[in-house]
Each structure stands twice: as structure tokens, then as C-alpha cells.
Amino acid sequence: MNYISHPLIRPESLEERQYQFSIALRSQDGNTMVVLPTGLGKTAVAMISAAARIKNTGGRFLMMAPTKPLVDQHLKSFEKYFIDPEDEAFSGFALFTGETKTSERKRLWREKRFIFATPQIIKNDIIAGRYSLRDVSLLVVDECHRAVGNYAYVFIAQEYMKTAGKPLILAMTASPGSKEEKVAEVCSNLNIEIIETRSEDDPDVRPYIHQRDLKYVDVPLPPGLKGVTDKLKTILQSRLDTLKKMGFVVPKAERLTMKALNGLKGQINASLRTNTGNAYQAMSIQAELMKIRHAITLGESQGSTVLKNYLFKLLSEGTSPSGTKAGKRLAADPLFGEIVDEISSWEAEIHPKPEMTADLVERQLEEFPESRIIIFANFRDSVSLLEEYLKGRRIDCRKFIGQSSRDSEKGLSQKKQIETLTGFRNGEFRVLIATSVGEEGLDVPSTDLVIFYEAVPSEIRSIQRKGRTGRHGSGSIIVLVTKGTSDETYRYVSQNREKTMKTGIAGLASATPATSLSRAADAGFSKSEPAEDTRPAGKGQTAIDSFIQEGPAIVADDRETSSRVLELLHNKGASITIERLEYGDYAIGDRILVERKTTKDFADTLIERDLLGQVKRMSEMSLKPVVIIEGKDLYMQRNINPNAIRGALAAMSVGMGITILQTEDAEDTAEMLYVLAGREENEYGPRKTPHFHKTYKSEKESLEYIVSSFPSLGPKSARDLLDHFGSIQNIMNANIKDLKAVQGIGEKTARSVFELSRKKYR
């Protein structure tokens, strides 16, 4: 076996594959998208690219991936195969995720050369001015098909190309999508100039392809489930008939896809603008259609237990006083009542999929006891059902789900996700049951079998799931398909889209020119012994404070980082601080708190949560409370009487003294916030401490509040003074020398407190 020879890659550690070598060196010519089948070493391409780039250019390496387990995997690969070119400026490897403290990230960025991170963290840090991408010489974007819409990759790539001294992007994916416009959007967002692609049929790739057997298994739909889903389809058809009588163009029931439902919503929104009398009722019926369609999908593809749980949830919502009209109408439907009565008698799972899955797993483990098996299911309820079912058959298994908690079920923390994957790799258990969070990039050696609990219509998700096997040896893929249901439709949709994607990518990519020996030598690669280690001199690091922009200061709540508003404010030059705000979404100066609501969120909060209570608490915290309502058609959101919205607006503006501002979109909101911050700063000076009017709950908070109101003091200094002197009176009576005796209180601050407390009011 031949190995890559380079001063930055450990000797005899990384197998030399010509296609990886050619792609990596081609990527040095410009921003490159690499489309490579799963299991063919995209991480190795990134290593070779990094070695060439850092030897020639120096600088910093930043690699991003969507999830912490995947980021952690890349970090461990680099630590295993890569030799860090140490120098005085920075060296070493670092992991940036949501669990890494802000202060720690700032320190690590100064000290480390190789950074591996989730994109949202990098985006937040850039916006907050914690560091800059100016000395990053190679930015690697893994699973780059995500670089669409408002995903963090888009902002980071644009910021990188704008600020870096010598930018170069390497974007990697196994499945960019079947639609040309989607691929074009990714390329545009990442400033891609070159597309490098290989398929399993290419001669330089074929020797490394392991056999993967793909088998579709037909699953019969039991009579009990079929009877219930047929009744649900009857309800579905009755709602479609009602909309048709109202004058809307409706699809056939069997073609009621999400795309069709969104098209129907578009028709209803258009009628809302013309004040059509039945438009609000139509919107409610469309919401009902969403629920019924989802129930049918669960019954056909997931089974009776998952369907039963969902229908009971709908019944509970429909009988609750705070339930929506759609939920109440469905719960009151006599046919829905019959369905609920029928499913109430189901004591055990009647769909054959769980038993078939357990049989497949047992058969595999009996024949190959060292196997690793991954089962993919679309819904968490199905994952939990399968975990319980397999454990009941004495099959050791674990579930692998996302971090967010839903209803009563807690998600897996990033730490627990990594522990679970590590245990799976090490053979502590043989079966992993995962939702879509396990689809992307995770490298688990010896995964011999992948089971799709249901077919998926997305070609990207299908390719990602299949790619979990056949990475280091032969493997099998089994897809369970319930006959006569959406499972069958999704199977064929996915197959067709995969074929379209391969054809489209092949057409986009140009032939890769042969890499000359001289060019490879320039990058530090050798066919013989490793060359002398000529470690590049580092560029050094500018002071962190220099990255904070000079525009007006705005404090943003950390839960606002997913909106485009912060990106737009950053692009305008605002100086942004990100922290957790107890009230409001944005704080401006010492007086203004801003609550931002989209028109949909405004309506949702008015109906489902305590909108007036929320903004009232914010108004009590601020001298100048502001509510920004973003978007159009405020009076057309949900099925709300316009006077209810007018009443809420009147209560906020007249009753609470809140300024209400209307903006068209995120860009308009950013402009409004920028103007507010600019005016406030020009009139009252830059923000010093967040000192808003507030009704405090304790005497301790009240004392801290009073002391921190001195212009030169913040909350921490106020607490230190109170700890030292014991009371406000003692602080006021202290001389400058006594004040300076408190840690953190300097001459200037002590003099300010002393003189201001003795100043006569005129």
C-alpha cells in the first residue's frame, strides 16, 4: 500500500488514493465543491488540501460541520493523521461548539491553528466581534448542501470572502440535490468556482468501492390499520370537498403532498387580502388537512402505537378550551369519534414493521455477531417504540436523536450523542436506532446493515442513510415499504431524484486536469521519503478588540441569532453584543428595549401565550419600550377577529406606553434598529450598562440597582462595593481612599462616586 508523503501528514498513516490527491490539489486553484460518494474519504481530501494550503500560505484552518458528533469526528481524524506545524503565533487543535464557553473560544482562537466548529457558533462569534476570519487560509464546509436560505454557512462564507486576506473554500458533500437551481444556489452562496465530482463508476474510484446490496421488503398493511386510515381519508376528502365548494382549486386526496398543501395555503392567503368572507374558515380547514394527512402517514408507515399517541394528542387539543377551531372541529367530527373509540381498544402494536425489524436484526447478529446495525426512522415516537421492542427481544440497542426536547421527551445532549456513537463504534452495543440526526457523515466502521423503517422522498437523505454502510467493507441496505401507501410513492420518488442528481452533477463538473509533479512538489508532496519539515511562519493574531465594529451599539438576545436581522445589522457595521436578555430581543442604550414579533408570531402569541403579559413585563424594565411587528397582513394571520388584534395594539400603546413600529421584513427591521441605535447614541452617548427601570422582587436587587446607577459602575462593581461597605449609606460616606480599597475600583471610578454623591442638584 502506498501512503501520502508530506511533512504535515504522519508518515505511513494516510493511504494514497489518486482521486483524492487530484481533487485536493485541484482545489488549490479556487473555491471548490467536492461531490464524492459516501465512504470515499472526503475528510482525507480535506487533510491533503490543508497540508498543501498551510505549507504554501500559512494561516489558520477552519472546518465546519452541522453537528457536534460530526465535528468531533473530524477533529479526531486530524489529530490522528496530521502533524501540527507549531510556531510562535498559534498551534494545536480546538473544538468549538455550544458547550464551549465564550471566553474559552476567544482564547482558543488566539492560540490554536486548527479549529473544528459547528457553523452557528462561528456565525454568532463573528457577529459579536469576538474574532475575525481574516487569517483563515482554508475554510472547509462539510455537508455543504445545507448552504441555502438562512443557514449559517451562507453568512460565514460571505463574511469570509469579504474579510480574509487569502480566502479559499473547500465545500464537500455526497448529495447536493437533484434540482439544478438548488445546486446553483449552493454554489452561489459559497462562491464556488470549481466543481470536482466522482461517481462509483469512475475508474480511479472503482477499486475502493465496497459492495452494497439494496433490498426493498414489502410490508402488508394490517386490516385494522387500513380501516382506520380509510376513515381518516374519508374525513380528508370531506374537507377537500368543502374547500372546493368555497371556490378553491384543490388536489385529489391521493396527491395531497406538502407542496400541494402549501399551494392551497397560497390561494387562501390571496383570498384573505381581498377580504373574502370564507377565507378565515378556509385557513382553519387547511390546518385541519395538515393534521389529518400526518395521521394517515403515521398509520401507514409507522404503526398503530405511534398513530394512537398522535390521535389522542389531537383529541386532547380539540377538547381543550384553548384549542384551535381546526382542532375543535376535528374532535367534534362523529367519524373521528369512531376512530378514537376503535384505537382505544388497541393494546399492542399491530403493524408488522417492528417485528420484521427485530427479525432482520436477530438474523444479522446470529450470522455475524460482530456486526454494527443502524435503523433509521423518521419520528422519535418510532425510535422509542423500536428501542422498547428490540430490548423486549433482548437485543442491546441505543437510540440516537437530536438535542431538542419535545413534549415530555428529552433530547440527547451533545455529550450524550458523542458517548452513544463512541459506544457503538467500540462494540459496546450492536444496534443504533436513529432519526435524521444520524444521517450525515458519521463514520462507523463495520456497519454491515442499514434498515430504513420507511422510505424517504428526499434523495439527499436517502443517499446519506445508505452511506452509513459499505464504508470499510461490504454491507446491506433494507428498506421496509408498506404496500399501497405513501411508502411506495416515496421509494420511486427518491430513486428518480437520485438518478437526476447524478446526471446533473456530471454535467456541471468539468474534467479534472492532471496534477503535474512540479505542482505536487510545490505543495510539499513527495513520492519518496517525507521532505524536510519546513514549518511555515505564523501570521500572528490581531487583538480581539480590533474586531468589534465601530457602528452604534446593540445588545441582542442570544435566541435571536437564527434570524437574518443580526446578519444584516452586522453587515451594516453595528457593534453587536450577544447575551441572554431577561426581557426583549434587543437592548439599545440605557433606555430602549425592543421586542421583535413577526406577524405570525404576534398572532400565535396572542392566541396561545400571554402576549400582553410578556410585553407588559418588558415595559416595566425599560424607560422606552418598543415592539416591532415585522411582516405584512397582520390582520390576516390565523382565524382572529381583527378587533382582537386592534384591542391588543391599543392596550400596548395607550395602556402600557409602548411604541409600536411596523416593518416589512428582516431587512427593514435591521434598518429600523440601526437608526434607533444611532439616534440614541448621538443623543445620550454610547451604552455603558444595561440599567433599565424595573420593579425588583428583593431588597438585595434594589440595593444593587441603586448603586449600579452611577455612570462609572456596573452590576459587579456595585455588588463588590455593597459587600465591602454593607450599605448604600456607608458607600456614600466613604472617602476616595476607602473606595479605592475595593478590588476593581480605580482612582477615576472612586472619584466619580465620591464627587457625584456630594453634588448639589440644580
C-alpha positions in Angstrom: 0.0 0.0 0.0 1.3 3.5 -0.9 1.0 6.3 1.6 0.7 10.1 1.2 4.2 11.6 1.8 4.1 15.2 3.2 5.8 17.0 6.1 2.5 17.8 7.7 0.9 14.3 7.4 2.2 11.5 9.7 4.4 9.0 7.8 2.6 5.8 6.6 -0.7 6.9 8.0 -2.9 8.1 5.1 -3.4 5.9 2.1 -2.6 7.4 -1.2 -5.6 7.4 -3.5 -5.1 9.2 -6.8 -8.6 10.6 -7.0 -8.3 12.2 -3.5 -4.8 13.6 -4.4 -6.0 15.1 -7.7 -9.1 16.6 -6.2 -7.2 18.1 -3.3 -4.6 19.7 -5.5 -7.2 21.0 -8.0 -8.9 22.7 -5.0 -5.9 24.9 -4.5 -6.9 26.8 -7.7 -10.1 28.3 -6.4 -13.2 27.7 -4.2 -14.2 24.1 -4.9 -17.2 21.9 -4.3 -16.3 18.2 -4.0 -19.1 15.8 -4.7 -17.9 12.3 -3.6 -19.9 9.2 -2.8 -20.1 8.5 1.0 -17.3 6.4 2.3 -14.7 7.5 -0.3 -12.8 9.8 2.0 -13.9 13.5 1.9 -12.1 14.0 5.2 -8.9 12.7 3.6 -9.4 15.3 0.7 -9.7 18.0 3.4 -6.4 16.8 5.0 -4.5 16.8 1.8 -5.9 20.3 0.9 -5.0 21.6 4.3 -1.4 20.3 4.1 -0.9 21.9 0.7 -2.5 25.2 1.7 -0.8 25.6 5.0 2.6 24.7 3.6 2.3 27.3 0.8 0.2 30.0 2.6 0.4 29.6 6.3 -2.5 30.9 8.3 -5.4 29.2 10.1 -7.6 26.2 9.2 -11.3 26.2 10.0 -13.5 23.2 9.3 -17.3 23.3 10.0 -19.9 20.5 10.1 -23.6 20.7 11.1 -23.4 18.6 14.3 -21.1 18.2 17.2 -20.6 14.5 16.8 -19.5 15.1 13.2 -17.3 18.0 14.2 -15.7 15.8 16.9 -15.2 13.1 14.4 -13.3 15.4 12.0 -11.1 16.7 14.9 -10.1 13.2 16.0 -9.2 12.3 12.4 -6.9 15.3 12.1 -5.3 14.7 15.4 -4.6 11.1 14.3 -3.1 11.8 10.9 -2.0 15.5 10.9 1.3 17.0 12.2 0.6 20.4 13.5 3.1 23.0 12.2 4.0 24.6 15.5 5.1 28.3 15.6 5.0 31.2 18.0 1.8 32.6 16.7 -0.5 29.6 17.1 -0.6 25.8 17.1 -2.8 22.9 18.0 -6.4 21.7 17.6 -9.6 23.1 19.2 -13.3 22.2 19.2 -15.9 24.9 19.1 -19.5 24.0 20.0 -22.3 25.5 22.0 -20.8 23.8 25.1 -17.5 25.8 24.7 -17.7 28.9 26.8 -17.3 32.3 25.0 -14.2 33.3 26.9 -12.6 29.9 26.1 -13.4 30.2 22.4 -11.7 33.6 22.3 -8.6 32.2 24.0 -8.5 29.1 21.8 -8.9 31.2 18.6 -5.8 33.2 19.6 -3.8 30.1 20.4 -4.8 27.3 18.1 -4.3 26.9 14.3 -6.8 24.1 13.6 -10.4 25.0 14.6 -13.3 22.5 14.2 -16.7 24.0 14.8 -20.5 24.0 14.3 -21.4 26.9 12.0 -23.9 28.6 14.3 -21.2 29.2 16.9 -18.8 30.7 14.3 -21.6 33.0 13.0 -22.5 34.2 16.5 -18.9 34.9 17.4 -18.3 36.9 14.2 -21.4 39.0 14.6 -20.4 39.7 18.3 -16.9 40.7 17.2 -15.1 38.0 19.2 -12.6 37.2 16.4 -12.2 37.6 12.7 -11.8 35.2 9.8 -9.1 37.4 8.2 -6.2 34.9 8.7 -8.1 31.8 7.8 -6.4 30.5 4.7 -8.6 27.4 4.2 -12.3 27.2 5.1 -13.8 23.7 4.8 -17.6 23.4 4.7 -18.8 19.8 5.3 -22.3 18.7 4.2 -22.3 21.9 2.1 -25.7 21.1 0.5 -27.1 22.9 3.6 -25.7 26.2 2.4 -29.1 27.6 1.3 -31.6 30.1 2.7 -30.7 31.5 6.1 -28.4 28.6 7.2 -25.2 29.8 9.0 -22.9 28.6 6.2 -24.2 31.3 3.9 -23.4 34.2 6.2 -20.0 32.7 7.1 -18.9 32.2 3.5 -19.9 35.7 2.5 -18.1 37.2 5.6 -15.0 35.0 4.9 -14.7 36.1 1.3 -15.1 39.8 2.4 -12.6 39.8 5.3 -10.0 37.1 4.7 -6.6 38.1 3.4 -6.2 34.9 1.3 -9.5 33.1 1.2 -10.0 29.6 -0.1 -13.2 27.4 0.4 -13.4 23.7 0.1 -17.1 22.5 0.2 -17.9 18.8 0.5 -21.0 16.7 0.1 -22.1 13.3 -1.0 -25.5 14.6 -2.2 -26.0 18.2 -3.3 -29.6 17.6 -4.5 -31.4 16.8 -7.8 -32.6 20.2 -8.7 -30.2 22.4 -10.7 -31.4 25.6 -9.1 -30.6 24.1 -5.6 -27.1 23.2 -6.6 -26.7 26.6 -8.3 -27.8 28.3 -5.1 -25.3 26.4 -3.0 -22.5 27.3 -5.5 -23.5 31.0 -5.5 -23.8 31.2 -1.7 -20.3 29.6 -1.2 -18.7 31.5 -4.2 -17.8 28.1 -5.8 -15.6 28.3 -8.9 -14.8 24.7 -9.5 -16.9 21.5 -9.1 -15.0 18.2 -8.6 -17.1 15.1 -8.7 -16.5 11.4 -8.8 -19.0 8.6 -9.1 -18.7 4.9 -8.2 -18.3 4.1 -11.9 -15.1 6.2 -12.4 -12.1 4.0 -13.0 -9.9 5.7 -10.3 -12.7 5.3 -7.7 -13.9 1.7 -8.6 -11.1 -0.1 -6.7 -12.2 1.4 -3.4 -16.0 0.7 -3.8 -17.4 -1.9 -1.5 -20.4 -3.9 -2.5 -23.7 -2.7 -1.0 -26.8 -4.9 -1.5 -30.0 -2.9 -1.7 -33.3 -4.7 -1.0 -36.8 -3.4 -0.7 -39.1 -5.5 1.5 -42.9 -5.3 1.0 -44.9 -4.9 4.2 -48.6 -5.6 4.3 -50.9 -3.0 5.9 -53.0 -4.9 8.6 -56.8 -4.7 8.2 -57.3 -2.8 11.4 -54.9 0.0 10.4 -56.2 0.1 6.9 -59.8 0.5 8.2 -58.7 3.5 10.4 -56.6 5.1 7.7 -59.5 4.7 5.2 -61.8 6.6 7.7 -59.2 9.3 8.0 -59.1 9.6 4.2 -62.9 10.0 4.3 -62.5 12.9 6.7 -59.7 14.3 4.5 -61.9 14.1 1.4 -64.8 15.8 3.1 -62.6 18.8 4.0 -61.3 19.0 0.4 -64.9 19.0 -0.9 -65.7 21.9 1.5 -62.8 23.9 0.2 -63.8 23.1 -3.4 -67.3 24.4 -2.7 -65.8 27.6 -1.4 -64.2 28.1 -4.8 -60.7 27.0 -4.2 -58.8 24.7 -6.5 -58.0 21.5 -4.6 -55.8 18.5 -5.5 -57.0 14.9 -5.4 -56.8 13.3 -2.0 -54.0 10.9 -3.1 -51.9 13.8 -4.4 -52.2 16.0 -1.3 -48.4 16.4 -0.8 -46.8 19.1 1.4 -46.2 21.1 -1.8 -49.9 20.9 -2.7 -50.9 21.9 0.9 -48.6 25.0 0.6 -50.1 25.8 -2.8 -53.6 25.7 -1.2 -52.4 28.0 1.6 -51.2 30.4 -1.0 -54.7 30.5 -2.6 -56.2 31.1 0.8 -53.8 33.9 1.7 -54.6 35.6 -1.6 -58.3 35.5 -0.8 -57.6 36.9 2.7 -56.1 40.0 1.0 -59.4 40.6 -0.9 -61.4 40.1 2.3 -63.3 37.1 1.0 -65.9 36.2 3.6 -65.0 32.5 4.0 -61.2 32.9 3.8 -60.7 32.5 7.6 -62.7 29.4 7.7 -60.7 28.0 4.7 -57.4 28.7 6.6 -58.7 26.7 9.5 -59.7 23.8 7.3 -56.3 23.9 5.6 -54.8 23.5 9.1 -57.1 20.5 9.7 -55.9 18.9 6.5 -52.3 19.1 7.7 -53.2 17.2 10.8 -55.3 14.5 9.1 -52.6 13.9 6.4 -50.0 13.5 9.0 -52.2 11.0 10.9 -52.6 8.9 7.7 -48.8 8.9 7.1 -48.2 7.7 10.7 -50.8 4.9 10.4 -49.5 3.6 7.1 -45.7 3.9 7.7 -45.1 4.0 11.5 -47.7 1.8 13.0 -50.6 1.7 15.4 -48.8 2.8 18.6 -47.5 6.0 17.0 -50.8 6.7 15.4 -52.7 6.1 18.6 -50.5 8.6 20.5 -50.9 11.2 17.9 -54.8 10.9 17.6 -55.1 11.1 21.4 -53.0 14.2 21.3 -55.3 15.7 18.6 -58.4 14.8 20.8 -56.8 16.5 23.8 -56.1 19.6 21.8 -59.6 19.7 20.3 -61.3 19.4 23.7 -59.2 22.0 25.4 -60.7 25.4 26.0 -57.6 27.0 24.4 -57.7 24.6 21.4 -57.8 26.0 17.8 -61.0 25.9 15.7 -59.4 23.3 13.5 -58.7 21.0 16.4 -62.2 21.5 17.9 -63.9 20.8 14.6 -61.9 17.6 14.1 -62.6 16.4 17.7 -66.3 17.0 17.2 -66.5 15.1 13.9 -68.5 11.8 14.6 -66.3 9.8 12.3 -63.2 11.0 14.2 -65.0 9.9 17.4 -65.5 6.4 15.9 -61.8 6.2 15.1 -60.8 7.2 18.6 -63.1 4.5 20.0 -61.6 1.9 17.8 -58.0 2.7 18.5 -58.7 2.8 22.3 -59.1 -1.0 22.1 -55.6 -1.5 20.6 -53.4 -2.8 23.4 -50.3 -3.9 21.3 -48.7 -2.8 18.1 -50.5 -4.3 15.1 -48.2 -3.1 12.3 -45.7 -5.8 11.3 -42.8 -3.4 10.9 -41.4 -3.7 14.4 -41.5 -7.5 14.4 -39.9 -7.6 10.9 -37.2 -5.2 12.0 -36.4 -7.3 15.1 -36.3 -10.4 12.9 -33.8 -8.8 10.5 -31.6 -7.7 13.3 -31.6 -11.1 15.0 -30.8 -12.8 11.8 -27.9 -10.5 11.1 -26.4 -10.8 14.6 -26.8 -14.6 14.6 -24.9 -14.9 11.3 -22.4 -12.0 12.0 -22.1 -11.5 15.8 -19.7 -8.6 15.4 -22.0 -6.6 13.1 -23.0 -3.0 13.6 -26.6 -2.2 12.6 -28.2 1.2 12.1 -32.0 1.6 11.9 -33.4 4.9 10.6 -36.9 6.1 11.5 -38.4 9.5 10.7 -40.2 10.1 14.0 -39.0 10.0 17.6 -42.0 8.0 18.7 -41.0 5.3 16.3 -37.4 5.3 17.6 -38.7 4.9 21.2 -41.1 2.2 20.1 -38.3 0.2 18.3 -36.0 0.6 21.2 -38.6 -0.8 23.6 -39.5 -3.6 21.1 -35.9 -4.7 20.5 -35.0 -4.6 24.2 -38.0 -6.8 24.8 -36.4 -9.3 22.4 -33.1 -9.0 24.4 -31.3 -7.0 21.7 -28.9 -4.5 23.1 -29.6 -1.2 21.4 -29.5 2.6 21.9 -31.4 5.5 20.4 -29.7 8.4 18.7 -31.9 11.6 18.5 -31.4 15.3 18.4 -30.8 17.7 21.3 -34.1 19.5 21.4 -36.8 18.3 23.9 -40.3 17.7 22.6 -43.4 17.3 24.7 -42.3 15.1 27.6 -39.3 13.5 25.8 -35.9 15.0 26.4 -33.4 15.1 23.6 -29.8 13.9 23.8 -27.2 16.4 24.8 -24.2 16.7 22.6 -22.1 14.9 25.2 -24.5 12.0 25.3 -24.6 11.9 21.5 -20.9 11.5 21.3 -20.9 8.9 24.1 -23.5 6.9 22.3 -21.6 6.9 19.0 -18.3 6.1 20.7 -20.0 3.1 22.4 -21.5 2.0 19.1 -18.1 2.2 17.4 -16.4 0.3 20.2 -18.9 -2.5 20.1 -20.4 -1.9 23.5 -23.8 -2.4 21.8 -24.6 -3.5 18.2 -27.7 -1.7 17.2 -28.2 2.1 16.9 -31.8 3.4 16.3 -31.6 7.0 14.8 -33.7 9.8 13.5 -32.3 12.0 10.7 -29.6 13.4 13.0 -27.6 10.2 12.3 -27.8 10.6 8.5 -24.9 12.9 7.8 -21.3 12.0 7.7 -20.9 9.8 10.7 -18.2 7.2 10.1 -18.9 4.0 11.9 -16.6 1.1 10.8 -18.1 -2.3 10.2 -21.7 -1.0 9.8 -22.9 -4.1 8.0 -26.6 -3.4 7.8 -28.7 -0.3 7.5 -32.5 -0.6 7.8 -34.9 2.1 6.6 -38.0 1.8 8.8 -39.8 3.7 6.0 -38.8 5.1 2.5 -37.9 8.8 2.3 -38.7 11.0 -0.7 -35.6 13.1 -0.3 -32.7 12.0 -2.5 -30.2 13.7 -0.1 -31.5 11.9 2.9 -31.7 8.6 1.1 -28.1 8.8 -0.1 -26.9 9.9 3.4 -28.6 6.9 5.0 -27.3 4.4 2.5 -23.8 5.8 3.0 -23.7 4.6 6.6 -22.8 1.2 5.3 -20.3 0.0 2.8 -17.7 2.5 4.0 -15.0 0.0 5.1 -16.4 -3.3 3.7 -19.4 -4.8 2.1 -22.8 -4.0 3.5 -26.6 -4.4 3.1 -29.4 -1.9 3.0 -33.0 -2.9 3.6 -35.9 -0.6 3.0 -39.3 -1.5 4.6 -42.1 -0.4 2.2 -45.8 -0.7 3.3 -47.7 -1.8 0.2 -50.3 0.6 -1.3 -49.2 3.6 0.8 -47.0 6.7 0.6 -44.1 4.4 1.4 -44.2 3.1 -2.2 -44.6 6.6 -3.6 -41.5 7.8 -1.7 -39.5 4.9 -2.8 -39.9 5.7 -6.5 -39.6 9.5 -6.0 -36.3 9.0 -4.2 -34.9 6.6 -6.9 -35.8 9.0 -9.7 -34.3 12.0 -7.9 -31.0 10.2 -7.2 -30.6 9.4 -10.9 -31.4 13.0 -11.8 -28.9 14.3 -9.3 -26.0 12.1 -10.7 -26.8 13.2 -14.2 -26.9 16.9 -13.3 -23.7 16.9 -11.3 -21.8 15.1 -14.0 -22.9 17.8 -16.4 -21.9 20.6 -14.1 -18.4 19.3 -13.3 -15.6 19.9 -15.8 -12.8 17.4 -16.4 -10.1 17.5 -13.8 -6.7 18.3 -15.3 -3.8 16.0 -14.4 -1.8 17.3 -11.5 1.8 17.9 -12.5 4.7 16.6 -10.4 6.1 20.0 -10.1 2.8 21.4 -8.7 2.6 18.5 -6.3 6.1 19.1 -5.2 5.4 22.8 -4.6 2.6 21.8 -2.2 5.1 19.6 -0.3 4.1 16.1 -1.6 6.6 13.5 -2.4 6.6 10.0 -3.8 9.6 9.1 -1.7 10.7 9.9 1.8 9.0 12.8 3.6 10.5 16.1 2.8 12.3 18.2 5.5 9.7 19.8 7.8 9.7 23.4 6.7 7.2 24.7 9.2 5.5 28.0 8.0 5.8 31.1 10.0 2.5 32.1 11.5 0.9 35.4 10.7 0.2 36.3 14.2 -3.1 37.4 15.6 -4.6 40.9 15.9 -6.0 41.9 19.3 -9.6 40.7 19.8 -10.9 44.2 20.5 -10.0 45.2 16.9 -12.8 43.0 15.5 -15.6 44.9 17.3 -17.2 47.2 14.7 -17.5 51.0 15.2 -21.2 51.4 14.5 -23.9 52.1 17.1 -24.1 49.5 19.9 -26.9 47.0 20.1 -27.3 44.1 22.6 -29.1 41.1 21.1 -30.7 38.2 22.9 -28.9 35.0 22.0 -32.2 33.5 20.9 -32.2 36.0 18.0 -29.1 34.5 16.3 -31.2 32.4 14.0 -32.9 35.4 12.4 -31.4 37.4 9.5 -31.7 40.6 11.4 -28.4 40.1 13.2 -26.6 39.3 10.0 -28.0 42.4 8.4 -27.0 44.6 11.4 -23.5 43.1 11.3 -23.2 43.9 7.6 -24.3 47.5 8.3 -21.5 47.9 10.8 -23.4 47.8 14.1 -21.4 46.9 17.2 -23.3 43.9 18.4 -23.1 42.1 21.8 -24.9 38.8 22.2 -26.1 37.7 25.6 -29.3 36.3 27.3 -31.8 39.2 27.8 -34.4 38.6 30.5 -36.9 40.7 28.6 -37.0 41.9 25.0 -35.0 40.8 22.0 -32.7 43.9 21.6 -31.4 46.5 24.1 -30.3 49.9 22.8 -28.5 52.4 25.1 -29.6 52.7 28.7 -33.3 53.3 27.9 -34.7 51.2 25.0 -35.8 47.6 25.0 -37.2 46.2 21.7 -39.4 43.1 21.4 -39.5 41.9 17.8 -42.5 39.9 16.6 -43.3 38.6 13.1 -46.9 39.0 12.2 -47.3 35.2 12.6 -45.6 35.2 15.9 -47.7 38.1 17.1 -50.9 36.2 16.3 -49.6 32.9 17.7 -48.5 34.6 21.0 -51.8 36.4 21.3 -53.8 33.2 21.0 -51.6 30.6 22.6 -49.4 32.5 25.0 -49.6 35.6 27.1 -48.7 38.4 24.6 -49.9 41.3 26.8 -48.2 39.9 29.9 -45.0 39.4 28.0 -44.8 43.0 26.7 -46.0 44.4 30.0 -43.1 42.9 31.9 -40.8 44.3 29.2 -42.3 47.8 29.6 -41.7 47.7 33.3 -38.0 47.0 32.6 -37.5 49.9 30.2 -37.8 53.6 30.0 -38.6 53.4 26.3 -40.2 50.0 25.4 -40.6 49.3 21.7 -42.5 46.5 19.9 -41.5 45.9 16.3 -44.1 44.0 14.2 -42.4 42.5 11.2 -44.2 41.4 8.1 -47.4 42.0 6.2 -51.0 41.0 6.7 -51.1 41.3 10.4 -54.9 41.1 10.4 -54.9 38.0 8.1 -52.9 35.7 10.4 -54.8 32.7 11.7 -58.5 33.0 12.3 -58.5 36.0 14.6 -61.2 38.8 14.7 -59.4 42.0 13.6 -60.8 43.8 16.6 -58.9 41.4 18.9 -55.7 42.5 17.2 -56.7 46.2 17.4 -57.5 45.8 21.1 -54.1 44.3 21.8 -52.3 47.1 19.9 -54.4 49.7 21.8 -53.6 48.1 25.2 -49.9 48.1 24.4 -49.7 51.6 23.0 -52.2 53.5 25.2 -52.4 51.3 28.3 -48.7 50.5 28.6 -47.0 53.4 26.8 -45.2 51.1 24.3 -44.1 52.4 21.0 -45.3 50.2 18.2 -43.3 50.2 14.9 -44.3 48.2 11.7 -41.6 46.9 9.4 -41.9 45.0 6.1 -39.2 42.3 6.5 -36.0 41.4 8.3 -34.0 44.0 6.3 -36.5 46.7 7.2 -36.3 45.7 10.9 -32.4 45.8 10.8 -32.6 49.3 9.3 -35.0 50.4 12.0 -32.9 49.1 14.8 -29.8 50.7 13.3 -31.5 54.1 13.1 -32.8 53.7 16.7 -29.4 52.8 18.0 -27.7 55.7 16.0 -30.2 58.3 17.3 -29.9 57.0 20.9 -26.1 57.1 20.8 -25.9 60.5 19.3 -28.3 62.0 21.9 -27.3 60.1 25.0 -23.8 58.7 24.3 -22.7 55.1 24.0 -24.3 52.4 26.1 -22.5 51.7 29.3 -24.5 49.4 31.4 -28.0 47.8 30.9 -29.7 49.9 33.6 -33.4 49.7 32.9 -36.3 50.7 35.1 -37.6 47.6 36.9 -39.7 46.6 39.8 -37.4 44.3 41.7 -38.6 41.4 43.8 -35.9 41.6 46.5 -34.2 44.3 48.6 -30.8 42.9 47.6 -31.6 43.6 43.9 -32.9 47.0 44.7 -29.7 47.9 46.5 -27.6 46.6 43.6 -29.8 48.5 41.2 -29.3 51.9 43.0 -25.5 51.6 43.3 -25.0 50.4 39.7 -26.9 53.5 38.5 -23.7 55.5 39.0 -22.3 56.1 35.4 -19.0 54.5 36.1 -20.3 51.4 37.9 -21.6 48.1 36.6 -23.5 45.3 38.4 -20.4 43.5 39.5 -18.7 46.6 41.0 -22.0 47.5 42.7 -22.0 44.1 44.4 -18.4 44.4 45.4 -19.0 47.8 47.0 -22.0 46.6 48.9 -20.1 43.5 50.1 -17.3 45.7 51.3 -19.3 48.6 52.9 -22.5 46.8 53.9 -24.9 49.6 52.9 -25.5 52.4 50.5 -25.1 55.0 53.3 -21.6 53.7 54.1 -20.6 53.9 50.4 -21.8 57.5 50.2 -19.9 58.4 53.3 -16.7 56.8 52.2 -13.7 58.8 51.0 -11.8 58.2 47.8 -9.1 56.2 49.5 -11.6 53.9 51.1 -13.5 53.4 47.8 -10.2 52.6 46.0 -9.6 49.8 48.6 -12.3 47.8 47.0 -10.9 45.4 44.3 -11.8 46.7 40.8 -12.4 50.3 41.9 -9.8 52.6 40.4 -9.0 56.3 41.0 -11.3 57.5 38.3 -14.3 55.5 39.5 -13.8 56.2 43.1 -13.5 60.0 42.4 -16.7 59.8 40.3 -18.7 58.1 43.0 -17.3 60.4 45.7 -18.0 63.7 43.9 -21.3 62.8 42.3 -22.8 61.7 45.7 -21.9 65.1 47.1 -23.0 67.2 44.1 -25.8 69.6 44.7 -28.9 69.2 42.5 -29.7 72.3 40.4 
